[in-house]
Amino acid sequence: MTFNRDKRNDIKETNILILKNRKPLFNGESWLGHTKDCGIIDYELLSGATKNELVKRSGRELSGVVGHISHLKSEHGLKISKIDEIYKLEYSHPQTNKALTQFDLEDLMKIDIERITKYCTTQLENKDGNLKWYSIGIDSQNIEGEEVTPLTENKEFAQTLLNKKTGDYVNFGTGFKIVAIKKYLSIE
């Protein structure tokens, strides 16, 4: 078992994997430092599984599966939901520390907001009419199949975008028009 972990980093790395919305292959050790059966459980919880499925896939006894889920919550600070007997790692919102399910994340990306803020997504149009989505300060899921490019919040481009509204023009590089702004994880 792994103890005295950097919970903030474990939560961040777990959030990144959840946002990628696909289960990576288990290569012998999980992003949480677990190997063998516990590492398999970590990966299975990314997409969700029942306790019985976790027992079968990991080879652990039921008590070991239950103990590992408890360990993930207490020692790693992770949020694990149980919906219809399926256990799943959930996104932990960095500001509110609330768990957000896959459906919560998708619903947030449907909400338009007035201004660009930290943890939102925005669609920009360049001078050639090409559209591209960006996220500010966080990795984001794809929006309706379109890739979202993350921008570090303290970089000049991101700082130029903050507080702008839909329809505004941004004089950065060749220039961009702000087409849409979605809530995603912003606290606005």
Steps between C-alpha positions, in 0.01 A plus 500: 500500500608857438486739795585867558426590140471848355119496486479817292721347231312167513170685453647709216640195316172311549303798368719511189434132428125547558491796260671295229188284518673178402656231713875466438664158495640371829879478463586346838465811718218752531539878509443464876800272550297179538617180336342163426142456621465845656629666182243306298224625733620860453470469121165318514355779714571753223219354289305349790432146618296307754672344802463156340663622178785651703548167680509307169728741316746561783505156661455652847253379757188713554640632830818606317300688236296677769820582691666643189201723420515628858877556462447703180259728683699547822866488389467647151205736559310367198126515442335170413131483417271200526213520253294189425768286673773638270798659673679770303766764557346844457645839413580709807436869429815690606318802645194349667644153575173350375484184294373542144379202299552457126146629446567805720809584293311463171210710628736780611640527149152579370464812717596830337655767721555869436874540556811283472617390843742249646383140445270577208515403133482744212473464126713738293491577130821601324523739204456207258168403660638187671338419834685349795411433865730596791479447875648738752697353790374142467488206263153450355307224336438534129192703411271315260797309362720809459834507678549765771850647533594581861659838574699558818318779681807713565622498136465820300239361258274382783542830685400685181180293480386540863190719551429523126144444370351319202550714191812671634816501292836408651813657355741214555708358216285534190192576711194303609128554543332345804212288369378314810575468872392194699487468875678166538666524843499875552341631818308777326 
